[in-house]
Amino acid sequence: MATLSQWIEGARPRTLPAAVSPILVGTGAAYQTGHVVWGYAILALVIALALQVGVNYANDYSDGVRGTDEVRVGPVRLVGQRLAEPQLVKAAALTCFFFAGLLGLALVGLSGVWVMIPIGAAAIAAAWFYTGGKHPYGYYGLGELFVFVFFGLVATLGTMATMTPLTAAGWWGAIGGGALASAILVANNLRDIPTDREHGKRTLAVRLGDRGTRIFYVVLVGVAFVMAGLASFTSPYALLAVLAAPLVVRPMQAIVGGATGRGLIPVLAGTGLFQLGWSALLALGLGLGYHFG
């Protein structure tokens, strides 16, 4: 029976910046328009966290029952390491999705943005079918695309849409944040290329190969800086996001330097921290744009 600390580690807390970051950017973009609703932002944050934990447990369950996680480098795998019954992990994932869906309905009811109902349902479905079902899209190299869409565009712009009409700054922030969320997954899949290839899991990293995956990571990080530059046309203070650059130096050195296996584990946490810093500073810069033009 898994301990509480193992359940917490199984939720993969290092991935939580990917859930927090788009809410920060969406809220900052809304603040820039002068129409932020803090209660909606808090609701969106809790929803995003519940979805992130849910998808982590869902991946643990689905990969575990397939045997993909039996030999892995990285965080605890509750099912793969036989620490918890598969059905309990599945139940934990579904509970998180149910909780996120319930709060999502509340947010839609309060904001009146009814189009978010089918979009939210699609987000939950995407969370499950990443590694779940008979044909998980994560096994066919589509994981990064879905992360970009749902943890970048949908999470950021959905948060903003509950408060105010979308703006160019919101779009730039969503694209940059989505690129960094995808970079976290790219680093994770780079680490897992040997075991994924062995188990027939054709992730984008497996398809691109080691060198191509490292180049892709660098490009995704670069996209975030480009988007901050574009956002600066709406608020010059958006360039504050560039101050987060030191946080990505070590992850970049590991990627470019050819780190493998356990050497890539710090890259996941480092990239997540960089995404959080970039998002917080961008949100601050957009907010300052409202006060100081």
N, C-alpha and C positions, 0 to 999 in steps of 0.2 A: 504493500500500500504506500503510495507516494505521500511524502510529508508536505506540510503547508509550504515550506520553502521551495520544494521541488515543483509544486503546482505554480507557485509564483514565477519560478525560473522558466517553467514550461510555457508561461504566458509571454515570454520573451520581452521583458520590459525595455531592453535596449532598442526595440523597434518602435516604441511609443512616440518618439519625436516625429515619426512619419505621420502620426495621427494628429498631434498637436499643431504641427507647423502650418498646414493649410488653413486651419481655423484662425490662427494668428494673422495670416496674410489676408484672408477674406474679411476679417474684422477690421484690419487696418485700412483696407480698400474702402470699406463701408464708412469708416470714420472720416476718411478723406472727403467724402461727399456731405458730411455733417448729419448722417442719418443712421448712426450706429444704435443698436438695441442690445445692451449688455446681457440681458436675460436670454435672448436668442443665441448669442455667442456662446454662453455657458452651456446651453442645451446642446448646441452643435458640437462642442468640445466633448461632452460626455458621450454623445452618440458615436463620434469618431473613435474615441478610446475603446468603447464597447465593441465596435466593429473590428478594430485592430486586434484586440485580445481574442475575439471570436475567430478571426481568420487564422491566428496563430495556433489555437487549439484545433481548428478544423484541419490545418495542414499536418499537425502532429498526428491526428487520428488517421487521416487518409494515407499519408506516407508510411505511417507505422503499420497499418494492416496490409499494405502492399509489400512491406519488407524493405522499402527504400531507405529507411532510417536505421537499419540494424548496425551499419558501420558508418558513423558520421563523426566529423570534427565540429565542435561547436556547443551550443546550449543543450540543456536537458531535453531528451525526447521521451515523453511519458509513456507512449505506446511502444516505440521502437526499442527502448531499454527495459520494457516490461515493468515499469514502475507503477502504472495504473491500468485498470481495465479499459480496453478500447471504448466500450459503451459509455463509461464515465466521462472520458475525454470528449467523445461526441456530444454527450449531453451538456457539457460545459460550453462547447462551441455554440450549440443551438440556443442555450440559455442567453448567451451574450447577444446573439442575433435577434432573439425575441425582445430583449431589453432595448436594444438599439432601435428596433422597429417601432416599439411602443413609444419611445421618446421622440422618434422621428414623426410619428403621427401627431403627437402633441405639438411639435414645432411647426408642422404644416398647418395645423388647426389655428395656431396663434398668429402665424404670419400670413396665411391665406395663399401661399404659393403651392397650389395643388399639383402642379406638374412634378413636384419633388416626390410624390407618392410612387409613381412608376420608376422614377430614377433611383429612389431609395431601395425599392424592391430589386432593381437590377444590381445595385451595389451589394446587397446581401447575397444574391444568386452568384455574383462574380466571386465573392469571398469564399463561398462553399465550393464552387466548381473549379477553383484554381488547382486544387489537387484532388477534389472529390468527384464522384460520379464515374461513369464508364470511360469517358473521354475527357479527362481534366486538361484544360487548355494550358496549364503550367508545364505539362509534359510535352507540349508542342511548340515551345518557344514564344508563347504569347503573354507570359507573365508580366514582363516589363511594360508592354502596351497597356494592359489592364490597370496596372499600378499607376501609370501616368494618367490614365483617364479618371480613375475613381479616387486616388489619393492625391491627385493634382487638380485636374479640371473640376470634377464634381464636388469634391470636398471644399475647395476654395470658393468657387463660383456659387455653389449651393449655399454656403454660409452667407456670402454677400447678398445673394438674391432674396434671402428672407428679410433683409433690412432695407435694401435700396436697389435700383436698377444697376445692371452690370456696367463697368467702365473699362477703358483700355488698361488702366493700372491693374485692375482685378485680373484681366486676362494675362498680362505679362507675369504677374505674381503666380498665377495658377500654372502657367507653363514652366516657369523656373522651379517652383516647388515640386511639380510633377517629375521634372527631370531629376531632381535630387532624390525623391522617393524611389525612382527607378534605379538610380545609382546604388542605393542600398541593396536592392535585390540583385543587381549585377554583381556586386562584390560577394554577396552570399553565394550566388550560383557559380562564380569563378572559383571559389573555394571548393565547391562540391562537384566540379567537372568530373573527376575520376569516378566517384561513386554513382553520379547520375548517369554517366555513359554506360557504366557496368549494368545498371538496372533499366536501361532503355528509356531514361528520362531525357528527352531531347529539348532541354532548355535552350534559350538563346545563347547562353555561354557555351554549351556543348556544340551548337551549330557554328558559332563564330570562332571557336577555338580559343586557346589561352591568349594569344597576342591580340586577336581581334576584340576580345572581351575587355582587355585592359585599355585599348584605344577607345572603346565605346564608353567606358567609365569616365575617362578624361573629357570626352566630348560632352557628356551629360553635365559634369561639373561646370564646364565652360558655358553651357547654355544658361545656367543660373546667373552667371555674371553678366551675360548679354542681356537677359531679361531685366536685371536690375538697372542696367544702362537705359533700356527703353522706358522703364517705369520712371526714370529721372526726368523724362520730358513732361510728365504730369506733376512731379514734385521733385525738385533737385535733391531733397533730403533722402530720396530712395537710394542714393549712392552710399548711404550708411551701410547697406548690406555688404558692401565690399570689405568692410572692417572685419567680417567673419572669416576672411581668407586664411588667417593663420590656423584656424581650426581644421582646415583640410590639407595642410602641408604634410603632416605625417601619413594620413591615409593615401595621399597622392604618391608620396615617396615609396610606400609599401607596394602600391599598384605598379608604378613605373619600374620599381626596383626588382620586380619578379617574385615577391613574397607568395608563398603557397601554404596550404593547410592551415595550421594554427596561426601562422604568421599573418593570415588575413582576418582573423577574428577581431583584432582591434580596429580594422578598417570599417567594420560594420558600425561599431559604437562611434568611431570618429566621424564617419559620414553622417550619421544621425545627429550628432552634436553640431556639426557644421550646418546641416539643414535647419536645425532649430535656431541657431544663431543667425543664419541668413534670413530666416523668416521673421524672427523677432525684430531684427534691425530694419528690414524692409517695411514691416508693419509700422514701426515707429516713424520711419521716414515718410510714409504715406500720411500718417496722422499729423506729422509736423507740417505737411503741405497744406492741410486744412487751416491751420492756425497762422502760418506765415507765408502761404502762397508759394 
